[in-house]
């Protein structure tokens, strides 16, 4: 085995980008490509009891399933899988017979350390190479870390890892941890390094690590195309090129590029991974990247807002993603500001006996502007645009629940703005409680159009007409009347928003008469 070994984790860590739905043939193609590329250790995916097995996924419930994707000719490569502590019964793991994986990577949080090490011992007793993966290694004190190393020496594991789970580890921190491992770990145990790229440090840290003069054998984790949750991982293709040049290794780069071209590009287009401001923020606060993804998917917060959310998080909540916790924190923040309802009675009088036209920023608001203008000019119509200033007619009011959109509108419009309590209310016509306007459908819980309809229902409006409420296309250029409002997000999120909008509009249509002035483009809504 080389002094420096590459462990490719595309099928496991990369699976966070596509729910591990690579497809059976693609799983085999990726593994065969990694063998052809001469990658030393190939991770085939997760081993878990938490799911029912599906052939198209790289999450397996027994080792026979994994053996079906491992090529007959192994070419001297090691094949492994990862097991998260608590997700698999060790009794279900058969004695090693060389027909499936060669090793098991055991990932665990510090709170589970003692029991996880017992699991490692039991797996090793069955003949498998055990890779110890202490997640969030930076969270260990020196005393705790040295004690863990001592236990791994006692067990005699195959590899011991430094794990940069959130991609926050600076070079000095990495080197300090490495030297602790180097001087205290038994010589026959390999040292591994698993990194993420939230702060764009994975490549430089890996380079620096392999340049250290040491007798220890190293394992560097990477994934093809950097595929992985959030900002992704160290790129296999980049790092093997570096090793070929500076360590005289013999990796076949073309096979890796073929994997990108033939398999991974499709997933990249559907669900982008890579550096982003939200991922940077989660890393800077040493928090799970899914928190950044959750807040970013809302498309309602500025970067400063997100930073404030991370600052409010409890330290013991940061390391493991808790969707309910971040949802409650988000709602709490959005509802935390003061309200200004001095003109509420006046607004009710203005709406009494009137029909209300809601103009959302969908593309049909521009394409059918003449129809909208004619309708808005009728004497019994009160017009309200949503999260934008509609240039084609002077609306009576502008409803805003999105701070980003609020900042884009000229201050001269403040006197006709109705805003929710998450937006600074100085000078606006009315500021109302954000929390009172949300609904129960997660994908559109605080969708501005749905919030406005709920607000109007509370004021006793009887008839609402909708224009520009088109739903969401996968093509971002089709979504907005104003191009600068377009945002990039996952297709699954857009589909969920369309479905959620249908559900909420159907609910609200039982309380108020709702009509479409312009036909929705991307949702099929039958209001009953």
C-alpha positions in Angstrom: 0.0 0.0 0.0 1.2 3.5 -0.8 2.2 6.0 1.9 -0.7 8.1 0.8 -4.0 6.4 0.1 -7.1 7.9 -1.4 -10.5 6.8 -0.1 -13.3 7.9 -2.4 -16.6 8.5 -0.6 -18.7 9.7 -3.6 -21.4 7.0 -3.1 -21.7 7.7 0.6 -21.1 11.4 1.2 -22.2 12.4 -2.3 -25.5 10.7 -1.6 -26.6 13.6 0.5 -27.0 15.5 -2.8 -29.4 13.1 -4.4 -30.8 11.0 -1.5 -28.4 8.3 -2.5 -30.5 7.6 -5.6 -27.6 7.1 -8.0 -29.3 4.2 -9.8 -28.0 0.6 -9.7 -26.1 0.8 -13.0 -24.6 4.1 -12.1 -23.4 2.7 -8.7 -21.7 -0.1 -10.5 -20.3 2.4 -13.1 -18.9 4.6 -10.4 -17.2 1.7 -8.6 -15.8 0.3 -11.8 -14.5 3.8 -12.7 -12.8 4.2 -9.3 -11.2 0.8 -9.7 -9.9 1.8 -13.2 -8.7 5.0 -11.7 -6.6 3.0 -9.3 -8.3 4.5 -6.2 -7.0 2.7 -3.1 -10.1 2.4 -1.0 -13.7 2.6 -2.4 -16.6 3.4 -0.1 -19.8 1.8 -1.5 -22.3 3.7 0.6 -24.1 3.4 4.0 -25.0 0.3 5.9 -28.2 1.0 7.9 -31.3 -0.5 9.3 -33.2 2.8 9.1 -34.6 2.1 5.6 -36.1 -0.5 3.3 -33.5 -1.4 0.7 -33.9 -0.1 -2.8 -31.7 -1.3 -5.6 -31.2 2.1 -7.1 -29.7 3.6 -3.8 -26.3 3.4 -2.2 -27.8 2.7 1.2 -27.7 -0.9 2.0 -29.4 -3.1 4.7 -27.1 -6.1 4.4 -23.7 -7.0 3.0 -25.0 -9.2 0.2 -26.6 -6.2 -1.4 -23.2 -4.5 -1.4 -21.5 -7.5 -2.9 -23.8 -7.1 -5.9 -22.1 -3.8 -6.8 -18.5 -4.8 -6.2 -16.7 -6.1 -9.3 -15.5 -9.7 -9.4 -11.9 -8.5 -10.1 -11.1 -6.3 -7.2 -7.6 -5.3 -8.5 -6.2 -5.2 -4.9 -8.6 -2.4 -3.8 -10.3 -2.2 -0.4 -14.1 -1.9 -0.4 -15.7 -0.4 2.6 -19.0 1.1 3.8 -20.0 3.5 6.6 -22.1 2.7 9.6 -23.5 5.6 11.7 -23.5 4.5 15.4 -27.0 3.4 16.4 -28.2 2.7 12.9 -27.2 -1.0 12.5 -27.3 -4.1 14.7 -23.8 -5.6 14.8 -25.4 -9.1 15.2 -26.6 -8.7 11.6 -23.1 -8.4 10.3 -21.8 -11.8 9.2 -18.2 -13.1 9.7 -15.9 -11.7 7.1 -15.5 -14.0 4.1 -14.0 -11.7 1.5 -17.1 -11.8 -0.7 -18.4 -8.3 0.2 -16.8 -5.3 1.8 -13.4 -5.5 3.5 -13.9 -2.8 6.1 -16.5 -0.8 8.0 -16.2 2.9 8.9 -17.9 3.7 12.2 -19.0 7.3 12.6 -20.1 8.6 16.0 -20.6 11.7 18.1 -18.6 12.3 21.2 -21.6 11.5 23.4 -21.7 7.9 22.0 -18.0 7.3 22.2 -17.9 4.5 24.8 -20.7 2.4 23.1 -19.3 3.2 19.6 -15.9 1.8 20.6 -17.6 -1.4 21.8 -19.3 -1.6 18.4 -15.9 -1.2 16.7 -14.4 -4.1 18.8 -17.3 -6.4 17.9 -17.0 -5.6 14.2 -13.2 -6.1 14.3 -13.8 -9.5 16.0 -15.8 -10.5 12.9 -12.7 -10.0 10.7 -13.4 -6.6 9.2 -11.0 -3.7 9.0 -12.4 -1.0 11.3 -12.1 2.7 10.5 -12.8 4.9 13.6 -14.5 8.2 12.6 -14.9 10.6 15.5 -17.2 13.3 14.0 -16.5 16.9 14.8 -13.0 16.0 16.0 -12.4 19.7 17.0 -15.0 19.3 19.7 -12.8 16.9 21.7 -10.5 18.3 24.4 -6.9 17.2 24.3 -7.5 14.8 27.2 -10.5 13.3 25.5 -8.7 13.0 22.2 -5.7 11.2 23.7 -8.0 8.9 25.6 -9.7 8.0 22.4 -6.4 7.3 20.7 -5.4 5.1 23.6 -8.6 3.0 23.2 -8.0 2.6 19.5 -4.5 1.4 20.2 -5.9 -1.2 22.6 -8.5 -2.4 20.1 -6.0 -2.4 17.2 -8.2 -0.7 14.7 -7.2 -0.4 11.0 -7.5 3.4 10.7 -8.0 6.4 13.0 -9.5 9.6 11.6 -9.3 13.3 12.0 -12.8 14.4 10.9 -13.5 18.0 9.9 -17.3 17.5 9.7 -18.2 21.1 9.1 -15.2 22.2 7.0 -13.9 24.7 9.6 -10.5 23.3 10.4 -7.6 25.7 9.9 -4.1 24.4 9.1 -2.7 25.0 12.6 -5.6 23.1 14.1 -5.1 20.2 11.7 -1.4 20.0 12.2 -1.8 20.1 16.0 -4.3 17.2 15.9 -2.2 15.3 13.4 0.9 15.5 15.6 -1.1 14.3 18.6 -2.2 11.3 16.6 1.2 10.7 15.0 3.1 10.6 18.4 0.4 8.5 20.3 -1.1 6.2 17.7 0.4 2.7 17.2 2.6 2.6 14.1 0.5 -0.1 12.4 -2.7 2.0 12.5 -3.3 4.3 9.5 -4.2 8.0 10.0 -7.1 9.3 8.0 -8.4 12.7 7.2 -12.0 13.5 6.2 -12.8 17.1 5.3 -15.5 19.2 4.0 -15.2 22.4 1.9 -17.4 25.0 3.6 -14.4 27.4 3.9 -12.6 26.1 0.8 -9.8 24.6 2.9 -10.1 20.9 2.0 -7.6 20.9 -0.9 -5.0 23.0 0.8 -5.3 21.1 4.1 -4.9 17.8 2.4 -1.9 19.0 0.5 -0.2 20.2 3.6 -1.0 17.0 5.4 0.7 14.8 2.8 3.7 17.0 2.7 4.5 16.4 6.4 7.5 14.2 6.8 6.2 11.2 8.7 6.6 7.5 8.6 2.8 7.0 9.1 0.6 5.8 6.3 -2.2 8.3 5.5 -5.7 8.0 4.1 -7.2 11.1 2.5 -10.9 11.0 1.9 -12.3 12.7 -1.3 -15.3 12.5 -3.7 -15.4 12.7 -7.4 -16.4 16.3 -8.5 -16.4 17.1 -4.8 -19.9 15.7 -4.5 -21.2 16.1 -1.0 -23.5 17.9 1.4 -23.4 21.7 1.4 -20.1 22.9 0.0 -19.0 19.3 -0.8 -15.8 17.5 -0.2 -12.2 17.4 -1.4 -12.3 16.7 -5.2 -10.9 13.2 -6.0 -9.9 14.2 -9.5 -8.0 17.3 -8.3 -6.2 15.6 -5.5 -5.0 12.5 -7.4 -3.6 14.8 -10.1 -1.6 16.5 -7.3 -0.4 13.1 -6.0 0.6 11.9 -9.4 2.7 15.0 -9.8 4.3 15.4 -6.4 4.1 11.9 -4.9 4.7 9.9 -8.1 1.5 8.0 -7.7 -0.2 6.4 -10.7 -3.9 7.3 -10.6 -5.9 7.3 -13.9 -7.5 10.7 -14.1 -9.5 10.0 -17.3 -11.6 7.4 -15.5 -12.6 10.0 -12.9 -13.5 12.5 -15.6 -15.7 10.0 -17.3 -17.6 9.5 -14.0 -18.2 13.2 -13.9 -19.3 13.4 -17.5 -21.4 10.3 -17.7 -23.0 10.2 -14.2 -22.4 13.1 -11.8 -23.1 16.1 -14.1 -26.8 15.2 -14.2 -27.0 15.3 -10.4 -25.0 18.5 -10.2 -27.5 20.2 -12.5 -30.4 19.0 -10.4 -29.0 19.8 -7.0 -26.0 22.1 -6.9 -23.3 21.5 -4.3 -20.3 23.8 -3.7 -19.2 26.9 -1.9 -21.9 29.4 -0.9 -22.4 32.2 1.6 -24.9 30.1 3.7 -22.4 27.2 3.9 -19.7 29.6 4.9 -21.9 31.0 7.7 -22.7 27.6 9.0 -19.0 26.7 9.1 -18.0 30.0 10.7 -20.4 29.2 13.6 -19.3 25.5 13.7 -22.9 24.4 12.9 -24.4 21.6 10.9 -24.6 22.6 7.2 -28.2 21.6 7.0 -29.1 24.6 9.1 -27.6 26.8 6.4 -29.5 24.9 3.7 -32.8 25.3 5.6 -32.4 29.0 6.1 -31.3 29.6 2.5 -34.2 27.7 1.1 -36.5 30.1 2.7 -35.3 32.9 0.4 -36.6 35.5 2.9 -33.4 36.2 4.9 -30.4 38.4 4.1 -27.0 37.1 5.0 -27.0 39.3 8.0 -30.3 37.8 9.2 -28.8 34.3 8.8 -25.8 35.2 10.7 -28.0 36.5 13.5 -29.9 33.2 13.6 -26.7 31.2 14.0 -25.6 33.5 16.9 -28.9 32.7 18.7 -28.5 29.0 18.5 -27.7 26.9 21.6 -24.2 25.4 21.4 -25.5 21.9 22.1 -27.9 22.2 19.2 -25.3 23.1 16.5 -23.7 19.7 15.8 -26.8 17.7 14.9 -29.4 19.1 12.6 -32.8 19.6 14.3 -35.4 20.7 11.9 -38.0 21.5 14.5 -35.5 23.6 16.5 -34.4 25.7 13.5 -38.0 26.1 12.4 -39.0 27.4 15.8 -36.0 29.7 15.9 -36.8 31.0 12.4 -40.5 31.7 13.3 -39.4 33.3 16.6 -37.1 35.7 14.8 -39.5 36.6 12.1 -42.2 37.4 14.6 -39.9 39.2 17.1 -40.2 42.8 15.9 -42.8 45.4 17.0 -46.0 45.9 15.1 -47.6 49.1 14.0 -51.4 48.8 13.4 -52.6 52.4 13.9 -54.2 52.4 10.4 -55.8 48.9 10.7 -59.3 50.3 11.3 -58.8 52.7 8.4 -57.7 49.8 6.1 -60.7 47.8 7.0 -62.9 50.7 5.9 -61.0 51.1 2.6 -61.6 47.3 1.9 -65.2 47.2 3.0 -67.4 46.2 0.1 -64.5 46.1 -2.3 -63.0 43.4 -4.4 -59.2 43.0 -3.9 -56.8 42.3 -6.7 -53.5 40.7 -5.6 -50.7 41.1 -8.1 -47.9 38.6 -7.5 -44.6 38.9 -9.4 -45.1 35.9 -11.8 -44.3 36.4 -15.4 -48.0 36.6 -16.4 -48.2 39.9 -14.5 -46.0 41.4 -17.3 -47.4 39.4 -20.2 -51.1 40.3 -19.3 -50.4 43.8 -18.0 -53.2 45.4 -20.1 -55.8 43.0 -18.6 -54.5 43.7 -15.1 -54.5 47.5 -15.7 -58.1 47.5 -16.9 -59.3 45.4 -14.0 -57.3 47.5 -11.4 -58.9 50.7 -12.7 -62.4 49.7 -11.8 -63.9 51.7 -8.9 -64.6 48.8 -6.6 -61.1 47.3 -6.8 -58.3 47.7 -4.2 -55.0 46.5 -5.7 -52.1 45.1 -3.7 -48.8 43.9 -5.2 -46.8 41.3 -3.3 -43.2 41.6 -2.5 -42.5 44.0 -5.4 -43.5 47.4 -6.8 -45.7 46.7 -9.9 -44.6 49.2 -12.5 -47.5 48.7 -14.9 -50.1 50.3 -12.6 -50.0 52.3 -9.4 -51.3 49.8 -6.8 -53.0 51.0 -3.7 -50.8 49.0 -1.4 -47.6 46.9 -1.5 -47.6 43.8 0.8 -44.1 42.7 1.9 -43.0 39.8 4.1 -39.5 39.4 2.6 -36.7 41.7 3.9 -34.7 41.3 0.7 -37.6 42.5 -1.4 -38.3 45.4 1.0 -34.8 46.7 0.6 -35.2 46.8 -3.2 -38.2 49.1 -3.1 -37.8 52.9 -3.1 -38.5 54.7 0.2 -41.0 56.9 -1.5 -43.4 53.9 -1.4 -43.2 53.4 2.4 -46.6 55.2 3.0 -48.5 52.4 1.1 -46.5 49.4 2.4 -48.2 46.7 4.5 -45.4 44.7 6.1 -45.0 41.8 8.4 -43.3 42.1 11.8 -39.9 40.8 10.5 -39.4 44.0 8.5 -38.4 47.3 10.0 -41.7 49.3 10.3 -40.5 52.9 10.4 -42.6 55.0 8.1 -44.8 52.2 6.7 -48.5 52.3 6.4 -49.1 49.2 8.6 -47.0 46.5 10.2 -48.8 43.3 11.3 -47.9 40.1 13.1 -45.9 37.7 11.0 -46.7 34.7 13.1 -50.5 35.3 12.7 -50.3 34.9 8.9 -48.3 31.7 8.5 -50.1 28.4 7.5 -49.6 24.7 8.3 -48.2 23.7 4.9 -44.4 23.6 5.3 -43.4 24.3 1.8 -45.4 27.6 1.7 -45.7 28.3 5.4 -44.7 31.9 5.0 -45.3 32.3 1.2 -46.1 36.1 0.9 -49.1 35.5 -1.4 -50.6 33.0 1.0 -49.9 35.4 4.0 -51.6 38.3 2.3 -54.7 36.2 1.5 -54.9 35.1 5.2 -54.5 38.8 6.2 -57.4 39.8 3.9 -59.6 37.1 5.2 -59.0 38.4 8.8 -60.1 41.8 7.6 -63.4 40.5 6.2 -62.7 40.7 2.5 -65.2 38.7 0.4 -63.7 38.5 -3.0 -60.0 38.1 -4.0 -58.7 38.1 -7.6 -55.2 36.8 -8.3 -52.8 37.9 -11.0 -49.3 36.8 -11.6 -49.6 33.9 -9.2 -48.2 31.5 -11.7 -46.5 28.8 -9.5 -42.9 27.9 -10.0 -41.1 26.5 -13.1 -37.9 24.6 -13.0 -36.6 27.2 -15.5 -35.8 30.2 -13.3 -36.2 32.5 -16.4 -39.9 31.6 -16.5 -40.8 32.6 -13.0 -40.8 36.3 -12.5 -42.0 39.4 -14.3 -38.7 41.1 -13.2 -35.6 39.1 -13.9 -33.7 40.3 -10.9 -36.2 38.6 -8.6 -35.3 35.1 -9.9 -33.6 32.7 -7.5 -32.0 29.3 -7.9 -33.2 26.5 -5.7 -33.8 22.7 -5.9 -36.4 21.4 -8.2 -37.9 19.3 -5.4 -38.5 22.5 -3.4 -40.2 24.2 -6.3 -42.4 21.2 -6.8 -43.3 21.2 -3.1 -44.1 24.9 -3.3 -46.5 24.4 -6.2 -48.2 21.5 -4.4 -48.4 23.5 -1.2 -49.8 26.6 -2.9 -52.6 24.4 -4.3 -53.5 23.0 -0.9 -53.5 26.4 0.9 -55.5 28.1 -1.8 -58.1 25.3 -1.6 -58.3 25.8 2.1 -58.7 29.5 1.9 -61.3 29.3 -0.9 -63.6 27.8 1.7 -63.4 31.1 3.6 -63.3 33.7 0.8 -64.2 33.7 -2.9 -60.9 33.4 -4.9 -60.7 33.9 -8.6 -57.7 33.9 -11.1 -57.5 36.9 -13.3 -54.4 35.5 -15.0 -54.2 31.7 -15.4 -51.4 30.1 -13.3 -48.7 28.7 -15.6 -47.1 25.9 -13.5 -49.8 24.7 -11.2 -53.2 23.1 -11.9 -55.5 24.5 -9.3 -59.2 23.7 -9.0 -60.7 25.9 -6.3 -63.6 24.3 -4.6 
